[in-house]
Amino acid sequence: MQLIKDKWTKSDIEEYYESQKALIGSEKDRAFEQKIVNTRLFCYGKTSFKAKEWAKLIKKGNYLSFLDGVTIKTHFDSIVCAYLINGVKDFTEYEKRLDDFVITIDNWASCDTLKFNKQDREKLFALSEKYLKSPETFIRRVGVDIYFELYKDEKYLKSAFKLLDGLKDEKEYYVNMCGAWLLSFCFIKYREKTLDYLRHNDTNAFIINKGISKIKDSFRVSKEDKELINGFKV
């Protein structure tokens, strides 16, 4: 179908739903994606690659009109919407679209497709604070995901460590795993300050131990540091 439109009508959206059925992959690919993503939504198999292609075309037209009309029915829809929201530059509009989107998320892949590098960091910080207070697992994960942009600016490093400490009583695997990844990224970029954090942290054992594991997996960390970091296991 034609994905570049000046305005998406109800019939256009219905055609979009119908056309995407042609993307259904093999039973093996669908089962693999369903298992890895762990979503309640229907999976076509190899969704991210196909969704990125479609989103790139939709974005050439009135993609906000598409977002207005679409309802997330499949994992494909979710990933397409995430890619499109990444392109919204006005922060007020961006926050509105993101607020509407995050309440639909039920898996890590939809969270991690979101990117935040084109947005104002001060406003992103406030958005993260809002999402971290949510009772919903994947909204909190998005709150942590935002720090993969914020941590690049050292002035947010203390806030990143405060976030990790704030996860001390976090029970959800997908939030804790994201925290572990954040800890590993902080170590690679800010070795000394992250070592100091490890000496005085107040987060949970999973984040520390899994974060250490991710640090040891990195080719950007020396053999000596990989041995050193073992001493911080809980």
Long-range contacts (C-beta under 8 A, 24 or more apart in sequence): 3-54, 3-57, 3-58, 3-61, 4-57, 4-58, 4-60, 4-61, 5-58, 5-61, 5-62, 5-65, 5-66, 6-61, 6-62, 6-65, 7-62, 7-65, 8-62, 8-65, 8-66, 8-68, 8-69, 8-70, 9-69, 10-69, 12-69, 13-66, 13-69, 13-70, 16-66, 16-70, 17-73, 20-44, 20-54, 20-74, 20-76, 20-77, 23-50, 23-76, 33-75, 36-109, 37-75, 37-107, 37-108, 37-109, 38-107, 38-108, 39-75, 39-78, 39-106, 39-107, 39-109, 39-110, 40-106, 41-72, 41-73, 41-74, 41-75, 41-77, 41-78, 41-106, 41-107, 42-73, 42-74, 42-75, 43-74, 43-75, 43-76, 44-74, 44-75, 44-76, 47-75, 47-76, 47-79, 47-109, 48-79, 48-109, 48-113, 50-76, 51-76, 51-79, 51-80, 51-83, 52-79, 52-83, 54-80, 55-79, 55-80, 55-83, 55-84, 56-83, 58-84, 59-83, 59-84, 59-87, 63-87, 64-88, 64-93, 64-97, 67-97, 72-104, 75-107, 75-109, 75-110, 78-104, 78-105, 78-107, 78-110, 79-109, 79-110, 79-113, 82-110, 82-113, 82-114, 83-113, 85-114, 86-113, 86-114, 86-115, 86-118, 87-118, 89-118, 91-119, 91-120, 91-123, 94-119, 95-123, 95-127, 98-127, 98-142, 102-131, 102-136, 102-138, 102-139, 102-142, 103-136, 103-139, 105-138, 105-139, 105-142, 106-138, 107-138, 108-138, 108-141, 108-174, 108-177, 108-178, 110-138, 111-138, 111-141, 111-142, 111-145, 111-174, 111-178, 112-145, 114-142, 114-145, 115-149, 116-145, 116-146, 116-148, 116-149, 116-150, 117-149, 119-149, 121-149, 121-150, 121-153, 121-156, 124-149, 124-150, 125-150, 125-156, 125-159, 128-163, 132-163, 132-166, 137-172, 137-174, 137-175, 138-174, 140-170, 140-172, 140-175, 141-174, 141-175, 141-178, 144-175, 144-178, 144-179, 144-182, 145-178, 147-182, 148-181, 148-182, 148-185, 151-182, 151-185, 151-186, 151-189, 152-189, 154-190, 157-186, 157-190, 157-193, 160-186, 161-186, 161-197, 161-201, 164-197, 164-201, 164-203, 164-207, 165-201, 165-202, 165-203, 167-203, 167-204, 167-207, 168-202, 168-203, 168-204, 169-204, 170-204, 176-204, 176-206, 176-207, 176-210, 177-210, 179-203, 179-207, 179-211, 180-206, 180-207, 180-210, 180-211, 180-213, 180-214, 181-211, 181-214, 182-211, 183-207, 183-208, 183-211, 183-214, 183-215, 184-211, 184-214, 184-215, 184-218, 187-211, 187-215, 187-221, 187-229, 188-215, 188-218, 188-220, 188-221, 191-225, 195-228, 198-229, 198-232, 199-232, 205-234, 208-232, 208-233, 208-234, 209-233, 209-234
